[in-house]
Amino acid sequence: MVARRDLPRGPRAASPALIQALASHDLTVRQRAIWALWRYGGPGVLDAKALTRALGDPDPMVRYFANAALERLGS
């Protein structure tokens, strides 16, 4: 298990790990990752390609926050 103190600090540092988490088989991991990207993301943090792929997620919450994050980017 990774200790919280070992996690990247700030949205830019955490973004690659959150984007990778969108491909998880674990629904809770995907939901938390997309929420964090939506909540803390912006230009330089959000990845339009990853968010567009998340629009195809089977979970409606993941799709909703992917769409909201893309709107934030203006995509």
N, CA, C and O of each residue as an XYZ file, in Angstrom:
300
protein
N       0.837     -1.165      0.000
C       0.000      0.000      0.000
C       0.890      1.238      0.000
O       1.953      1.254      0.621
N       0.443      2.266     -0.700
C       1.189      3.515     -0.798
C       0.699      4.464      0.281
O      -0.504      4.664      0.444
N       1.612      5.033      1.000
C       1.253      6.008      2.029
C       0.888      7.322      1.374
O       1.442      7.682      0.335
N      -0.033      8.031      1.973
C      -0.478      9.309      1.421
C       0.688     10.269      1.218
O       0.718     11.023      0.245
N       1.636     10.237      2.129
C       2.779     11.148      2.011
C       3.636     10.847      0.786
O       4.422     11.692      0.358
N       3.491      9.641      0.214
C       4.266      9.259     -0.963
C       3.579      9.628     -2.278
O       4.161      9.469     -3.351
N       2.345     10.121     -2.193
C       1.613     10.481     -3.407
C       2.119     11.814     -3.943
O       2.615     12.644     -3.180
N       1.996     12.025     -5.260
C       2.424     13.298     -5.838
C       1.633     14.461     -5.245
O       0.459     14.315     -4.907
N       2.272     15.592     -5.123
C       1.630     16.789     -4.582
C       1.134     17.670     -5.716
O       1.869     17.946     -6.663
N      -0.090     18.101     -5.619
C      -0.660     19.035     -6.567
C      -1.247     18.354     -7.786
O      -0.880     17.229     -8.124
N      -2.179     19.061     -8.452
C      -2.879     18.489     -9.597
C      -1.968     18.082    -10.752
O      -2.153     17.013    -11.333
N      -0.998     18.909    -11.089
C      -0.117     18.558    -12.220
C       0.679     17.298    -11.938
O       0.859     16.460    -12.822
N       1.146     17.163    -10.729
C       1.943     15.993    -10.373
C       1.092     14.729    -10.313
O       1.563     13.644    -10.652
N      -0.154     14.867     -9.885
C      -1.033     13.701     -9.738
C      -1.729     13.316    -11.038
O      -2.220     12.194    -11.160
N      -1.781     14.211    -11.997
C      -2.531     13.982    -13.223
C      -2.187     12.675    -13.950
O      -3.106     11.947    -14.324
N      -0.914     12.346    -14.166
C      -0.614     11.087    -14.868
C      -1.167      9.856    -14.141
O      -1.666      8.930    -14.780
N      -1.078      9.846    -12.822
C      -1.593      8.704    -12.057
C      -3.116      8.639    -12.140
O      -3.686      7.552    -12.236
N      -3.774      9.793    -12.105
C      -5.230      9.820    -12.198
C      -5.698      9.378    -13.580
O      -6.682      8.648    -13.701
N      -5.003      9.814    -14.609
C      -5.358      9.411    -15.974
C      -5.175      7.907    -16.140
O      -6.009      7.243    -16.755
N      -4.103      7.376    -15.601
C      -3.872      5.933    -15.653
C      -4.982      5.190    -14.902
O      -5.411      4.118    -15.328
N      -5.443      5.759    -13.794
C      -6.487      5.118    -12.993
C      -7.814      5.014    -13.738
O      -8.649      4.179    -13.389
N      -8.021      5.841    -14.751
C      -9.257      5.771    -15.538
C      -9.383      4.440    -16.282
O     -10.481      4.069    -16.695
N      -8.292      3.730    -16.454
C      -8.312      2.437    -17.146
C      -8.469      1.265    -16.176
O      -8.453      0.108    -16.598
N      -8.619      1.552    -14.896
C      -8.733      0.500    -13.887
C     -10.002     -0.335    -14.100
O     -11.011      0.158    -14.604
N      -9.926     -1.583    -13.711
C     -11.105     -2.444    -13.734
C     -12.005     -2.167    -12.528
O     -13.167     -2.571    -12.501
N     -11.459     -1.482    -11.545
C     -12.181     -1.181    -10.310
C     -13.006      0.095    -10.504
O     -12.454      1.173    -10.727
N     -14.316     -0.037    -10.419
C     -15.212      1.100    -10.636
C     -14.928      2.241     -9.667
O     -14.910      3.402    -10.076
N     -14.711      1.939     -8.414
C     -14.464      2.985     -7.424
C     -13.206      3.775     -7.759
O     -13.175      4.993     -7.584
N     -12.184      3.105     -8.232
C     -10.948      3.785     -8.633
C     -11.230      4.739     -9.787
O     -10.784      5.887     -9.769
N     -11.969      4.268    -10.793
C     -12.295      5.135    -11.937
C     -13.145      6.328    -11.507
O     -12.911      7.449    -11.961
N     -14.125      6.101    -10.640
C     -14.984      7.193    -10.178
C     -14.191      8.243     -9.411
O     -14.375      9.442     -9.621
N     -13.334      7.804     -8.546
C     -12.539      8.767     -7.760
C     -11.544      9.513     -8.628
O     -11.305     10.703     -8.425
N     -10.961      8.815     -9.597
C      -9.996      9.464    -10.491
C     -10.672     10.528    -11.352
O     -10.153     11.635    -11.488
N     -11.819     10.203    -11.931
C     -12.477     11.177    -12.805
C     -12.984     12.356    -11.997
O     -12.943     13.492    -12.469
N     -13.464     12.102    -10.780
C     -13.912     13.210     -9.937
C     -12.749     14.140     -9.625
O     -12.885     15.360     -9.712
N     -11.605     13.568     -9.261
C     -10.436     14.389     -8.937
C      -9.966     15.183    -10.148
O      -9.589     16.348    -10.020
N      -9.986     14.556    -11.324
C      -9.594     15.283    -12.534
C     -10.552     16.440    -12.800
O     -10.124     17.537    -13.159
N     -11.849     16.193    -12.625
C     -12.836     17.254    -12.826
C     -12.653     18.360    -11.790
O     -12.644     19.542    -12.133
N     -12.508     17.979    -10.540
C     -12.461     18.948     -9.450
C     -11.209     19.817     -9.482
O     -11.284     21.029     -9.278
N     -10.069     19.202     -9.737
C      -8.801     19.916     -9.630
C      -8.153     20.208    -10.976
O      -7.116     20.869    -11.040
N      -8.754     19.725    -12.036
C      -8.140     19.841    -13.355
C      -8.349     21.186    -14.010
O      -9.157     22.009    -13.578
N      -7.610     21.366    -15.038
C      -7.653     22.558    -15.865
C      -6.604     22.387    -16.937
O      -6.002     21.318    -17.040
N      -6.367     23.405    -17.733
C      -5.318     23.292    -18.744
C      -3.984     22.887    -18.103
O      -3.594     23.418    -17.063
N      -3.315     21.964    -18.726
C      -2.045     21.464    -18.205
C      -2.210     20.295    -17.258
O      -1.234     19.630    -16.911
N      -3.450     20.037    -16.832
C      -3.724     18.920    -15.934
C      -4.608     17.900    -16.638
O      -4.351     16.697    -16.586
N      -5.641     18.390    -17.291
C      -6.591     17.506    -17.960
C      -6.055     17.039    -19.305
O      -5.397     17.798    -20.017
N      -6.333     15.804    -19.643
C      -5.922     15.185    -20.898
C      -7.186     14.901    -21.705
O      -7.954     14.001    -21.367
N      -7.400     15.675    -22.776
C      -8.632     15.554    -23.559
C      -8.810     14.157    -24.132
O      -9.935     13.663    -24.203
N      -7.728     13.510    -24.541
C      -7.850     12.154    -25.098
C      -8.347     11.173    -24.044
O      -9.234     10.365    -24.321
N      -7.795     11.232    -22.858
C      -8.211     10.324    -21.783
C      -9.653     10.604    -21.376
O     -10.420      9.677    -21.115
N     -10.016     11.868    -21.324
C     -11.390     12.220    -20.954
C     -12.377     11.765    -22.020
O     -13.476     11.311    -21.699
N     -11.995     11.884    -23.272
C     -12.863     11.433    -24.361
C     -13.056      9.927    -24.286
O     -14.162      9.436    -24.512
N     -12.005      9.190    -23.975
C     -12.147      7.732    -23.792
C     -13.078      7.428    -22.623
O     -13.856      6.476    -22.678
N     -13.000      8.234    -21.569
C     -13.841      8.020    -20.391
C     -15.322      8.242    -20.695
O     -16.181      7.754    -19.960
N     -15.628      8.964    -21.759
C     -17.027      9.137    -22.156
C     -17.669      7.807    -22.542
O     -18.894      7.687    -22.537
N     -16.852      6.811    -22.874
C     -17.345      5.487    -23.226
C     -17.386      4.521    -22.047
O     -17.681      3.340    -22.229
N     -17.096      5.003    -20.847
C     -17.114      4.142    -19.660
C     -18.530      3.632    -19.415
O     -19.494      4.365    -19.638
N     -18.673      2.382    -18.958
C     -20.014      1.856    -18.687
C     -20.715      2.541    -17.505
O     -21.934      2.434    -17.376
N     -19.970      3.237    -16.646
C     -20.571      3.856    -15.477
C     -21.029      5.283    -15.786
O     -20.243      6.078    -16.302
N     -22.290      5.622    -15.479
C     -22.790      6.970    -15.784
C     -22.073      8.085    -15.013
O     -21.945      9.196    -15.527
N     -21.607      7.811    -13.798
C     -20.900      8.840    -13.041
C     -19.573      9.196    -13.714
O     -19.206     10.367    -13.800
N     -18.868      8.185    -14.184
C     -17.598      8.428    -14.879
C     -17.869      9.248    -16.143
O     -17.158     10.212    -16.427
N     -18.882      8.867    -16.886
C     -19.221      9.610    -18.117
C     -19.603     11.055    -17.812
O     -19.185     11.975    -18.514
N     -20.396     11.247    -16.766
C     -20.836     12.595    -16.398
C     -19.646     13.505    -16.089
O     -19.551     14.612    -16.620
N     -18.734     13.032    -15.225
C     -17.603     13.868    -14.847
C     -16.582     14.012    -15.973
O     -15.882     15.023    -16.041
N     -16.487     13.021    -16.856
C     -15.625     13.168    -18.036
C     -16.164     14.289    -18.915
O     -15.404     15.129    -19.396
N     -17.477     14.297    -19.120
C     -18.098     15.351    -19.920
C     -17.912     16.709    -19.269
O     -17.587     17.683    -19.948
N     -18.114     16.787    -17.958
C     -17.943     18.045    -17.241
C     -16.505     18.545    -17.326
O     -16.275     19.745    -17.475
N     -15.551     17.649    -17.235
C     -14.134     18.037    -17.338
C     -13.811     18.521    -18.743
O     -13.066     19.486    -18.914
N     -14.369     17.853    -19.751
C     -14.153     18.312    -21.134
C     -14.762     19.688    -21.348
O     -14.180     20.519    -22.046
N     -15.919     19.938    -20.763
C     -16.516     21.274    -20.871
C     -15.615     22.321    -20.235
O     -15.493     23.438    -20.739
N     -14.992     21.957    -19.134
C     -14.061     22.880    -18.472
C     -12.902     23.243    -19.398
O     -12.406     24.370    -19.386
N     -12.481     22.261    -20.201
C     -11.397     22.514    -21.165
C     -11.876     23.296    -22.376
O     -11.074     23.856    -23.124
N     -13.187     23.329    -22.562
C     -13.728     23.983    -23.735
C     -13.723     23.087    -24.947
O     -13.798     23.564    -26.079
N     -13.632     21.755    -24.715
C     -13.605     20.790    -25.830
C     -14.998     20.392    -26.215
O     -15.180     19.590    -27.131
